[in-house]
Amino acid sequence: MTGPARVVAVVGPTATGKSDLAVDLALALGGEVVNADSMQLYAGMDVGTAKLTVEERRGVPHHLLDVWPVTRTASAAAYQELARGVLDDLLARGVTPVVVGGSGLYLRAALDDLSFPGTDPALRARLEDDLARDGAPALHARLAALDPAAAARMEPTNGRRVVRALEVVTLTGAMPGRLTSYAPVYDAVHVGLDRDDLAERVAERVDRMWEQGLLEEVAGLDGLREGVTAGRALGYAQALAQLDGALTEQQAKEATVVATRRFVRRQRSWFRRDPRIAWLPRDGREREHALALL
């Protein structure tokens, strides 16, 4: 490919340095960054999501940060509509979008030809009540009885995903299969970052979150407890438990480390299936390696 790609996607697991690389590439290409981290969409969720500060953005415009209140339930379909609007506007102005994040489904929602089943607010509310009363494993067992293949694709403890799967199965009769078809909507180059030392980096990041005031941030977020998505975010759920006295600080931090490392494993599994991603060497020249692919 000659010249910069129409869209650059910077992907990979948590704590690999994607946000900084995205800024580097945007500066080199005269581009702008488009967020594809589902939790960075929420206003006020800064420390726990490692959202870049204004200074760290180095003058590069960033889109789709702080667009939702913490009480809003996130969905890939809603994000898709927002992201496509931003991408189309940037491309129409001749600006290279640099899409960055570790939320694999959101990245694919933005860039690939995916459609999402509809939703039924009343049904979703009933399922959320069932989740609160019975717990995620019980709902997962219900899903397994209706659609064993769908149940096998998700962890029994992931209540949010189980609720959504039950909603879709109830409405349509079955969950869509694995997302193995990579039909693009945009001309894009995908570059990936990963590291061998992520287990240690995750632990360091969690310590830093508490040092930088995660507990105070959580205490000041009105409506976080009612947020179906935001209230269960990594670090935020554990901080709420600490504020409630259910966990000590050390227990909250340890639980966050364990949950984040589990999430990293799922991210790796998701991204490694995508044959389009060019994984960059970690030699300090990631920017140059990425630009050479454009």
Buried (B, 14 or more C-beta within 10 A) or exposed (E): EEEBBBBBBBBBBBBBBBBBBBBBBBBBBEBBBBBBBBBBBBBBBBBBBBBBEEEEBEEBEBBBBBBBBBBBBBBBBBBBEBBBEBBEEBBEEEBBBBBBBBBBBBBBBBBBEBEBBEBBEEBBEBBBEBBEEEBBEBBBEBBBEBBEEBBEEBEBEBBBBBBBBBBBBBEEEEBEEEBEEBEBBBEBBBBBBBBEEBEEBBBEBBEEBBEBBBBEBBEEBEEBBEBBBBBBBBBBBBBBBBBEEEBEEEEBBBBBBEBBBBBBEBBBEBBEEBEBBEBBEBEEEBBEBBBEEB
